[in-house]
Amino acid sequence: MAVRAHSVALAAPLSPEDMGLQSMPDASPSKWHLAHSTWFFEAVVLHPHAPGYRVFDERWLYLFNSYYESLGPRHPRPQRGLLSRPSIDEVWRYRATVDKALLDFIDDADATIWDATAALIELGLHHEQQHQELLLTDLLHAFSLNPLQPAYCAAAPPPTREKPAASWLEFPGGDATIGHFGSGFAFDNETPRHCVRLQPYALRTTLVSNREYSDFIADGGYRRPELWLSDGWAAVQTHGWQAPLYWSLDGDQPLSCFSLYGAQAWQPDAPVCHLNFYEAAAYAEWAGARLPTEFEWEAAATHPDLHGMFGAVWQWTRSSYDPYPRFRPLAGAIGEYNGKFMVGQIVLRGSSVATPAGHARASYRNFFPPAARWQFSGLRLARDC
């Protein structure tokens, strides 16, 4: 219920009009996130496992399915913003109805039913936390297109703490054990735990800052094809990228940055954010470094001298989102959760300012297409030793 209440709290500052916005096909309206995270509990837990449960509205099984082919057809993702009905009031009733049914189900479940469903309920909670972050990232993109530059949060952001001095921390390489271990929750893509061989490498102790990234811009970073991967350079030409998403420039000089707090003064020492993989890789090339692999990142994640590993920005890696050795998708509909997306995506590690508390861990594998830049994504540099 704490997880469910957090979704309600995130929606509290929003009007019904705000909650219906869909600014691009990759984003979803806030109202859809609130309904879909409820649909998961209804379609995956209650409908198949709760004796006598009657779905809230049969049509909603179609409206709020995301990508689960085994659970039936679904409304097209690019058209989610057209769903003026059901209203947000109906979605709130949906959430309350499913919450009560799920609590009753938990109270009444015998050992056999609990053994079959406890993991599904836990997955549903972590799934909702993912959508809590997506609600904020998608809303930020929608608000950024409004000439009024509305703020999601009225309060001013806390001041950026003094940035630690940047240095390089060397690691000897060798065998490293990668993947989730222990009794806590993990998504299936964090398993099986396995051994990888790392060459000696170093990580920058701090994230790349806005000031450092502005030096890349001033040095013609977006005009120098030799710094870019081929697909990235093609995208620069096609989309006219000149700076991270949400930056306002005067020539090559940054003036402001749009955020959940509205338009804010540009903070030079804050971690650079809203970069895609191509931009991160181009900056690393310009800096005479590279992006870390996801295995280098995980092997070093808990070192006390590395700053900003969690809670600032997701960090692009140089690793394709591939299955770990001996990976097998889970049985049933939840087998579609991660495995079928293991192509054409890049892994990000860590967590961001929008990640719910308790959702991050060293083995967590976030992933997005290389051109995605509306997420809270930045970078940390690596180099060979």
C-alpha positions as CSV (number, residue, x, y, z in Angstrom):
1,M,0.0,0.0,0.0
2,A,3.0,2.3,0.5
3,V,4.0,1.7,-3.1
4,R,0.4,2.3,-4.3
5,A,0.1,5.5,-2.2
6,H,3.3,6.9,-3.7
7,S,1.7,6.7,-7.2
8,V,-1.3,8.7,-5.9
9,A,1.1,11.3,-4.3
10,L,3.0,11.7,-7.6
11,A,-0.3,12.5,-9.4
12,A,-1.5,14.9,-6.7
13,P,-0.1,18.1,-8.4
14,L,-1.7,17.2,-11.7
15,S,-4.9,18.3,-13.3
16,P,-7.1,16.0,-15.3
17,E,-5.8,17.7,-18.5
18,D,-2.2,17.1,-17.4
19,M,-2.9,13.4,-16.8
20,G,-4.1,12.9,-20.4
21,L,-1.0,14.3,-22.2
22,Q,1.0,12.0,-24.5
23,S,3.8,14.1,-26.1
24,M,5.3,11.3,-28.3
25,P,4.8,7.6,-29.1
26,D,7.5,6.5,-26.6
27,A,5.7,8.3,-23.7
28,S,2.4,7.5,-22.0
29,P,-0.1,9.7,-20.2
30,S,0.0,9.8,-16.4
31,K,-3.5,8.5,-16.3
32,W,-2.4,5.5,-18.4
33,H,0.5,4.7,-16.0
34,L,-1.9,4.8,-13.1
35,A,-4.3,2.5,-14.8
36,H,-1.7,0.1,-16.3
37,S,0.1,-0.5,-13.0
38,T,-3.4,-1.5,-11.6
39,W,-4.1,-3.6,-14.7
40,F,-1.0,-5.7,-13.8
41,F,-2.4,-6.7,-10.5
42,E,-5.8,-7.4,-12.0
43,A,-4.7,-9.3,-15.1
44,V,-1.7,-11.2,-13.7
45,V,-2.8,-11.9,-10.1
46,L,-6.5,-11.5,-9.4
47,H,-8.1,-12.6,-12.7
48,P,-6.3,-15.9,-13.0
49,H,-5.8,-16.7,-9.3
50,A,-8.5,-15.2,-7.1
51,P,-11.6,-17.5,-6.9
52,G,-14.7,-15.7,-8.0
53,Y,-13.0,-12.4,-8.9
54,R,-14.8,-10.4,-11.5
55,V,-12.8,-7.9,-13.5
56,F,-13.6,-4.2,-13.1
57,D,-14.4,-3.7,-16.8
58,E,-13.6,-6.3,-19.5
59,R,-12.8,-3.6,-22.0
60,W,-10.0,-2.3,-19.7
61,L,-8.1,-5.5,-20.1
62,Y,-7.6,-4.3,-23.7
63,L,-7.1,-0.6,-23.0
64,F,-4.3,-1.0,-20.4
65,N,-2.3,-4.0,-21.5
66,S,1.1,-2.8,-22.5
67,Y,2.9,-5.5,-24.5
68,Y,1.8,-8.9,-23.1
69,E,0.8,-10.8,-26.2
70,S,-0.2,-13.8,-24.2
71,L,-2.8,-11.8,-22.4
72,G,-4.6,-10.7,-25.5
73,P,-4.8,-7.7,-27.9
74,R,-4.1,-4.2,-26.7
75,H,-4.7,-0.6,-27.6
76,P,-1.9,0.9,-29.7
77,R,0.8,2.6,-27.7
78,P,1.0,5.7,-29.9
79,Q,-2.7,6.3,-29.3
80,R,-2.8,6.2,-25.5
81,G,-3.2,10.0,-25.5
82,L,-6.5,9.7,-27.3
83,L,-8.2,7.9,-24.3
84,S,-10.1,10.8,-22.9
85,R,-12.4,8.1,-21.5
86,P,-12.2,6.5,-19.0
87,S,-12.0,9.6,-16.9
88,I,-9.4,10.0,-14.2
89,D,-12.2,9.6,-11.6
90,E,-13.0,6.2,-13.1
91,V,-9.3,5.3,-12.9
92,W,-9.2,6.2,-9.2
93,R,-12.2,3.9,-8.6
94,Y,-10.4,1.2,-10.5
95,R,-7.3,1.5,-8.3
96,A,-9.4,1.5,-5.1
97,T,-11.4,-1.5,-6.3
98,V,-8.4,-3.6,-7.2
99,D,-6.5,-2.5,-4.1
100,K,-9.3,-3.8,-1.9
101,A,-9.7,-7.0,-3.9
102,L,-5.9,-7.7,-3.7
103,L,-5.8,-7.0,0.1
104,D,-8.7,-9.4,0.6
105,F,-7.0,-12.0,-1.6
106,I,-3.8,-11.7,0.4
107,D,-5.7,-12.1,3.7
108,D,-7.6,-15.1,2.4
109,A,-4.9,-16.9,0.5
110,D,-3.9,-20.3,1.8
111,A,-0.3,-21.6,1.6
112,T,-0.7,-23.1,-1.9
113,I,-2.2,-20.0,-3.4
114,W,0.3,-17.7,-1.7
115,D,3.2,-19.8,-3.0
116,A,1.8,-19.4,-6.5
117,T,1.2,-15.6,-6.3
118,A,3.5,-14.0,-3.8
119,A,6.3,-13.5,-6.4
120,L,3.7,-12.0,-8.9
121,I,2.6,-9.5,-6.3
122,E,6.1,-8.5,-5.5
123,L,6.9,-8.2,-9.2
124,G,3.8,-6.0,-9.6
125,L,5.1,-3.6,-6.9
126,H,8.5,-3.2,-8.6
127,H,6.7,-2.8,-11.9
128,E,4.7,0.0,-10.4
129,Q,7.9,1.7,-9.2
130,Q,9.2,1.6,-12.7
131,H,6.1,3.3,-13.9
132,Q,6.4,5.9,-11.1
133,E,9.7,7.0,-12.7
134,L,8.2,6.8,-16.2
135,L,5.3,9.0,-15.1
136,L,7.7,11.8,-14.2
137,T,9.9,11.4,-17.2
138,D,7.0,11.4,-19.6
139,L,5.3,14.3,-17.9
140,L,8.5,16.3,-18.0
141,H,8.7,15.8,-21.7
142,A,5.1,16.9,-22.2
143,F,5.5,20.0,-20.1
144,S,8.6,21.0,-21.9
145,L,6.6,21.4,-25.1
146,N,4.2,23.9,-23.4
147,P,5.2,27.5,-24.1
148,L,4.0,28.4,-20.6
149,Q,6.8,26.2,-19.2
150,P,4.7,24.8,-16.4
151,A,6.3,23.4,-13.3
152,Y,5.4,20.0,-11.8
153,C,6.9,21.0,-8.5
154,A,6.3,24.5,-7.2
155,A,9.2,24.4,-4.7
156,A,12.7,25.4,-5.8
157,P,15.1,22.5,-6.1
158,P,17.7,22.0,-3.4
159,P,21.0,23.6,-4.1
160,T,23.6,21.4,-5.8
161,R,26.1,20.2,-3.2
162,E,29.7,21.1,-3.7
163,K,31.1,18.8,-6.5
164,P,33.8,16.5,-5.3
165,A,37.1,16.8,-7.1
166,A,37.3,14.5,-10.1
167,S,40.0,11.8,-10.2
168,W,40.4,8.3,-11.6
169,L,40.0,5.1,-9.6
170,E,41.9,2.1,-10.9
171,F,40.7,-1.5,-10.7
172,P,42.9,-4.5,-11.3
173,G,40.5,-6.5,-13.5
174,G,40.4,-10.2,-13.2
175,D,37.4,-12.4,-12.5
176,A,34.2,-10.7,-11.3
177,T,30.9,-12.2,-10.4
178,I,28.0,-10.4,-12.0
179,G,24.3,-10.6,-11.4
180,H,21.8,-10.7,-8.5
181,F,22.5,-12.7,-5.4
182,G,20.8,-13.0,-2.0
183,S,17.1,-13.3,-1.1
184,G,16.0,-9.8,-2.1
185,F,14.0,-9.1,-5.2
186,A,15.5,-8.9,-8.7
187,F,14.1,-8.9,-12.2
188,D,14.8,-12.0,-14.3
189,N,17.3,-10.0,-16.5
190,E,19.6,-9.7,-13.5
191,T,20.2,-13.4,-13.5
192,P,21.8,-16.0,-13.6
193,R,24.7,-14.8,-11.6
194,H,27.9,-15.6,-13.6
195,C,31.6,-14.9,-13.8
196,V,33.2,-12.4,-16.3
197,R,36.8,-11.6,-16.9
198,L,37.7,-7.9,-16.7
199,Q,40.8,-6.3,-18.0
200,P,42.4,-3.6,-15.8
201,Y,40.4,-0.4,-16.0
202,A,39.7,2.9,-14.3
203,L,36.5,4.8,-13.6
204,R,36.1,8.5,-13.1
205,T,35.1,9.1,-9.5
206,T,32.5,11.7,-10.4
207,L,29.8,12.0,-13.0
208,V,30.3,14.2,-16.0
209,S,29.0,17.7,-15.1
210,N,27.0,20.3,-17.0
211,R,30.1,22.5,-17.1
212,E,32.3,19.7,-18.6
213,Y,29.6,18.9,-21.2
214,S,29.3,22.6,-22.1
215,D,33.1,22.5,-22.9
216,F,32.3,19.7,-25.4
217,I,29.6,21.9,-27.0
218,A,31.9,24.9,-27.2
219,D,34.6,22.8,-28.8
220,G,32.2,22.0,-31.6
221,G,31.2,18.6,-30.3
222,Y,27.9,18.5,-32.2
223,R,29.6,19.6,-35.4
224,R,32.5,17.1,-35.5
225,P,31.6,13.8,-37.1
226,E,34.8,12.1,-36.1
227,L,33.5,12.0,-32.5
228,W,30.3,10.2,-33.3
229,L,29.2,6.7,-34.1
230,S,27.7,6.5,-37.6
231,D,24.1,6.1,-36.4
232,G,24.6,8.9,-33.9
233,W,26.0,11.3,-36.4
234,A,23.1,10.6,-38.8
235,A,20.7,11.3,-35.9
236,V,22.5,14.6,-35.1
237,Q,22.0,15.7,-38.8
238,T,18.4,14.5,-38.8
239,H,17.2,16.0,-35.5
240,G,19.5,19.0,-35.3
241,W,20.8,18.2,-31.8
242,Q,23.0,20.9,-30.3
243,A,22.8,20.3,-26.6
244,P,21.2,17.9,-24.1
245,L,17.4,17.8,-24.1
246,Y,15.8,20.7,-22.2
247,W,18.8,23.0,-22.4
248,S,18.4,26.5,-23.8
249,L,21.5,28.0,-25.6
250,D,22.7,31.4,-26.7
251,G,25.1,30.3,-29.4
252,D,27.2,27.7,-27.6
253,Q,26.5,29.1,-24.2
254,P,23.9,27.4,-21.9
255,L,21.3,29.7,-20.4
256,S,18.8,27.6,-18.6
257,C,17.4,24.1,-18.3
258,F,13.8,22.9,-18.2
259,S,13.1,20.6,-15.3
260,L,10.2,19.3,-13.1
261,Y,10.6,22.7,-11.3
262,G,10.0,24.5,-14.6
263,A,12.7,26.6,-16.3
264,Q,15.7,26.8,-14.0
265,A,19.0,28.6,-14.0
266,W,21.7,26.4,-15.6
267,Q,23.7,24.7,-12.8
268,P,27.3,24.1,-14.0
269,D,28.2,21.6,-11.3
270,A,25.1,19.4,-11.6
271,P,25.5,16.1,-13.4
272,V,24.7,16.4,-17.1
273,C,21.3,14.8,-17.7
274,H,19.0,13.9,-20.6
275,L,21.7,12.6,-22.9
276,N,21.2,9.6,-25.2
277,F,23.8,6.9,-25.7
278,Y,25.2,8.6,-28.9
279,E,25.8,11.9,-27.0
280,A,27.4,10.0,-24.1
281,A,29.7,8.0,-26.4
282,A,30.6,11.2,-28.4
283,Y,31.5,13.0,-25.2
284,A,33.6,10.1,-24.0
285,E,35.5,10.1,-27.3
286,W,36.1,13.8,-27.1
287,A,37.4,13.4,-23.5
288,G,39.9,10.7,-24.6
289,A,38.0,8.1,-22.6
290,R,35.2,5.7,-23.1
291,L,32.0,4.5,-21.5
292,P,32.3,1.6,-19.0
293,T,30.9,-1.8,-19.7
294,E,28.0,-2.7,-17.5
295,F,30.2,-5.4,-15.9
296,E,32.9,-2.8,-15.0
297,W,30.2,-0.6,-13.5
298,E,28.7,-3.4,-11.4
299,A,32.0,-4.7,-10.2
300,A,32.9,-1.2,-8.9
301,A,29.4,-0.1,-7.8
302,T,29.9,-0.2,-4.0
303,H,33.3,1.4,-3.9
304,P,33.2,4.3,-1.4
305,D,35.3,6.7,-3.5
306,L,32.9,6.6,-6.5
307,H,30.4,9.4,-6.2
308,G,26.9,9.5,-7.7
309,M,26.6,5.8,-8.5
310,F,23.0,6.0,-7.4
311,G,20.3,8.7,-7.1
312,A,21.5,11.3,-9.6
313,V,21.3,10.1,-13.2
314,W,21.2,6.7,-14.9
315,Q,24.6,6.1,-16.5
316,W,25.0,4.8,-20.0
317,T,27.3,1.9,-20.5
318,R,28.9,0.5,-23.6
319,S,27.0,-2.8,-23.2
320,S,24.2,-4.1,-25.4
321,Y,21.2,-5.3,-23.5
322,D,21.8,-9.1,-24.0
323,P,20.8,-12.1,-22.0
324,Y,23.2,-13.4,-19.4
325,P,24.7,-16.9,-20.0
326,R,22.0,-19.6,-19.5
327,F,19.2,-17.0,-19.1
328,R,15.7,-18.3,-19.6
329,P,12.6,-16.2,-19.5
330,L,10.1,-17.0,-16.7
331,A,7.1,-19.2,-17.4
332,G,3.8,-17.6,-18.4
333,A,2.9,-14.0,-19.2
334,I,5.6,-12.6,-17.0
335,G,8.2,-14.2,-19.3
336,E,7.4,-11.3,-21.7
337,Y,8.6,-8.8,-19.0
338,N,12.2,-8.4,-20.1
339,G,13.5,-11.2,-22.4
340,K,11.8,-10.2,-25.6
341,F,13.4,-6.7,-25.5
342,M,17.0,-8.1,-25.6
343,V,17.9,-6.6,-29.0
344,G,18.7,-3.1,-30.1
345,Q,18.9,-1.7,-26.6
346,I,21.7,-0.3,-24.5
347,V,22.2,-0.9,-20.7
348,L,22.1,1.9,-18.2
349,R,23.2,1.4,-14.6
350,G,22.6,3.1,-11.3
351,S,19.4,5.1,-10.7
352,S,18.2,8.7,-11.0
353,V,16.6,11.5,-8.9
354,A,13.2,10.1,-10.2
355,T,13.8,6.5,-9.1
356,P,11.6,5.6,-6.1
357,A,13.5,5.0,-2.8
358,G,14.5,1.4,-2.4
359,H,14.2,0.5,-6.1
360,A,17.9,0.7,-7.0
361,R,20.6,-1.9,-6.6
362,A,24.0,-2.7,-8.0
363,S,22.7,-5.5,-10.3
364,Y,19.8,-3.5,-11.8
365,R,19.8,-3.4,-15.6
366,N,17.9,-0.5,-17.0
367,F,17.7,-0.4,-20.8
368,F,16.7,2.0,-23.6
369,P,17.2,2.4,-27.3
370,P,20.4,4.4,-28.1
371,A,18.6,7.5,-29.3
372,A,16.4,7.9,-26.1
373,R,17.2,11.1,-24.3
374,W,14.0,12.0,-22.3
375,Q,15.1,9.8,-19.4
376,F,17.2,11.1,-16.5
377,S,20.4,9.7,-18.2
378,G,24.0,10.9,-18.0
379,L,27.4,9.4,-18.0
380,R,30.5,8.4,-16.1
381,L,33.8,7.9,-17.9
382,A,36.0,4.9,-18.0
383,R,39.4,4.1,-19.5
384,D,41.8,1.2,-19.9
385,C,44.8,0.8,-17.6
